[in-house]
Amino acid sequence: MSHRRPLLPYLVLTGGVLIVATASILIRLAQQQGVGSLTIAAGRLGLAALVLTPLAWWRAGTELRSLSKRDYWLGGLSGLFLAVHFATWISSLAYTSVASSAALVTTNPLWVGIASLVILKEKVSRAALIGVALTFAGSLLIVLSDAGATAQTRYTAPLLGNSLALTGAVAITGYFLIGRNLRQRLSLLAYIWLAYTSAALFLLIASQFSGQGIFGLTPLAYLLLLGLALGPQLLGHTSFNWSLRHLSATFVAVAILGEPIGSALLAWLLFGESFASLQLAGFVLLLLGIYVAARSEAGQT
């Protein structure tokens, strides 16, 4: 006899998507303050790690001290993928529209679905695959609309920005898959501390070598970085990691595609980034894909 999954994981995931949708706006505002993209990424993860460290070692210190070297290496590798994701995606927002950047960086369900089949040997239903295809098609329409003549004159380098966002999508796929493996034996707090702290170290090193230091910023810039750390990073991404223990990696990745819709709406309200017809069509396909994947997940026994 079939049974429905608990509602809580879906509510947590939805809340995470809404919070993370504000990230593009906070990043764009920080860039307008003259903050470099690597500095934004390092500040976001660094502040999140600082907030998380005392809590992690208080609640999960025994667990962290007893971890195997293999798990520490996997946690570091997860952090590296996360660092590459944020470095490339945040950089993309300096060159292309919020809508295209957010849409492309969340095309990772395609890569997660393929990797889940090949590496994790997970079974992916036909409906879930249809959902992935719809969301990918929607993202593609949004990107194509941003490649038009109007976008080329409005944004500095849309093709470069889109390429960076796509690189971020591939990188976050590795982060999700390693997290799926580690979360089977690590608590949420222990895992996110490993991933966030190692990602912060990688980004701090990269920002220093690139000449983008984290000191000497304006008070508003530091406030924006703190907002990114507490909101999208700690609340948003942590909810994704929590959801991975209760929902499939493919579904979590597909649901996150709601982020570009919220980001694009906020960019329209705050920055006047209007929608083209292809973008609107892409948003419809994204929502349809999320709905199809959600129905498939909810109907599993």
N, C-alpha and C positions, 0 to 999 in steps of 0.2 A: 504494500500500500504506500502511495506517495505521500510526502509531507512537505510542507513549506519551510523554507529556511527562516531563522529568526530575522526580525526586522532591523534590529540594532546595527548589524554590519552595514546595511544599506544606508541607514541614517548617518552613521559616522562617515562613510565614504562621501555622501552627498555634501555634508558639512565641510569636509576637507576640500572638495572641488570648489565650493563657493569661496572659501578662504584663499585658496591658491590662485583663484582668478584675479585677485588684487595684486599679485606679484608683479605682473608686467607694468602696471600703473606706477607702483612704488619704484620700480627700476627706472622707468622713463623719467620720473621726477628727479631721481638721484643723478641720472645722466645730465639732466638740465642744470644741476648744481655743479657740474664739472667733474663728477666722480668717475674714474675709469671703470670699465666693465669688470676687470679682474679684481679691483678693489671692492666693488659691490659684491661680487661672488665671495671673496675672502671675508668681508665683513659680515655677510649673511650667515655663512657657516661658522665663522669664528665666534660671533656673539652667541649663536645657538649652542655651540659646544661649551662655551663658558657657563651659560645658564644651566645646561644639562649635566655638567660634570659632577657637582656636589650631590645632586639628586641620584645620579646613576651609581656613584660609589657608596652612597648611603643605603640605597635600596637593593642594589645588585652587585655590591663589591665582592662578596664571596663568590658569586658566579663568575665575575670578570677575572678574578685571581685564579680560578680553577680552569679557565679555558685552555684548550690545546693550542699549540703553535699553529696548527693548520687553521683553526678558526680565527686566530688573530690575523693570519695572512689573508684569509678570505674576507675578513672585515676590512682590512686595508685595501684589498682589491676592489671591494664594493665602494669604498670611499673614493678611490681613484676614478672609477666610472662616474660617480656623483660629481666629483670635481670637474671632470671634462664636460659633463652635461651642463653645469652652471656656467662655466667659463665660456663655452661656445654659444649657449642660448642667450645669456645676458648680453654678450657681444653683438648678437644678431639684432637686438632691439635698437642698436645705434645706427643700423643701416636700412631696415625695412619696417613695414607697418606692424603694429601690435597684433592685428588679426592674423597676418601671414606667419609671423614668428611663432605665436602661440599655437596656431593650427599645425604647422610643420613639426614643431618639437613634440607634439602629442600624436604623431603618426606611429609611435612605437608599438601600438597593438599589432601591426603587421609583423614587425620583427619579433615581438614577444610570442605571437601565435606560432610563427615558424620555429623559433627556438624551443618553445614548449613541446612541440611535436618531435623535433630532432634530438634535443639534448635531454629534456626532462621526461620525455615519453608520455606526456599528458595527453589524454583524449580530449579533442576539441570537437564539439558538436557542429553539425552543419549550420544550425541557426547562428551559433557564435561566429563561425567563419563568414557568414553573410553579413553579420553586424560589423566585423572587422573590415570587410570589403566596402561597405557603405560609408563607414567613417573615413577610410582612406580616400575614397572617391570625393567625399565632401571636402577633405583637407586639400586635395589636388585642385578642386575648383577654386578654392580661396586663394591658393598660390598663383594659379593662372591669372586670376583677376588682378593680382598685385604686380604681374609682369607687364601690364599694359603701359601705354605711353604716359598716362596720367601719373601712375605710380613711379615711373622712371624719373619724372621731373620733380616729384614731391619728396621722394626718399633718396638718400645719398647713393646707396648701392644695393638695390633690392635682391639681385642675384647672389651677392656675397652674403647678405643677411639670411636669405633663405637656405643657402648651403650650410651656414653655421648652425641654424636651427635644426636642420636635418641631421647634422653631426651630433647635436645634443640629443636627438631622439634615439639614435643608435646607442649612444653612451648610456642613457637612462635604462635602456633595455637590459644591458649587462647588470646594472644596479638592481633592477627588479628580480632578475633570475637568481643572482647570488643571494639576495635577501630572501627569496622563496626557499632556498636551501637552508640558510642559516636559521631562519625563524622556526624551523621544525624542531630545533633543540636549544635555541637561545630565547630568553625573554625579550620583549619589545624594548625595554629600557637598555639592556645590555647591547642589543644589536644596533640601535640608532646611535648610541654613544660611540661605538666602534666606527660606524660609517661616517657620522657627522664630524667626529674629531679628526679622523684621518683625512677626510676631504678638506677640512679647514686647513690642516697643515700643508697639504699639497698646494692649495690656492694661495696661502700666505707666502710660500716660497716663490710661486710663480709671479705673484704681484710684486714682490720685492725685486726679483730679477728683471721685471719689465719696467721698473721705475715707477710703478703705481702704488705708492705707500698708503697706509691706512691712517696716517697722522696728518694733522693740519686741515681737516675738512671743516665745512661749516656746521654749526649746530643742527640745522635742518637736515643736512646730509646724514649725520650720525643718527638722528631721530628716524629717518627713513630706513637706514640699515637695521636699526633695532626693530622697527616694525616688520621688516622682512624676516628677521630672525624669529621673532615671537609668533607672528601670524602664519604666513605661508610655510615657513620651514618647520617650526616646532609643532604647531597645531595641524597645519595642512598635510605635510609629508608624513608626519608621525601617524596620522589617521590612515594614510595609504598603507603604511607598514603594518599597522594593526589589522587592517582589512585583509591583508595577504594571508593571514592565518585562518580566515573564515570564508574567503571567497577565492576563486581561481585567479591566477596571475593575469590571464587574458581578460577576464571581466574587469578587474581593477584598472588595467591599462586602458580598456575601452571607455570605462566610465569617466576617466580623467579627461577624455576628449570634450567634456562639458566645459572645461576651463577656457578654451579659446572663445567660446560664445560669450561667457561672462566678461572676459578681458576685452573683447571687441566692443561690447556694449558700453563698458566703462570708458574705453578710449574714444568712442563716439561722443559720450557725454562731456568728458573732460578735455579732450584734445581736438575735437571736431573731425576725427577720422571717420568719414562717411563710408557707407557700404555701397559696393557695386552690385549689380544684379547677380553676377557669378558668385560673389561672396554670400549673398543671401541664400542662393541655391545650395551652396556648400554647407551653410549652417543647418538647413533643413535635412540634408543627408546625414550630417553628424548626429543630430538628434534622433533620427530614425535608426541609425546604426546602434546608438546607445540603447534605445528602447528594445531593439531586436535582441541584443546581447543580454540585456537585463531579463527579458522574458525567458530566454534560454537558460540562464543561471538559476532563476527562481523556480523553474519547472523541474530542476534536477532532483533526484531522490537522495 
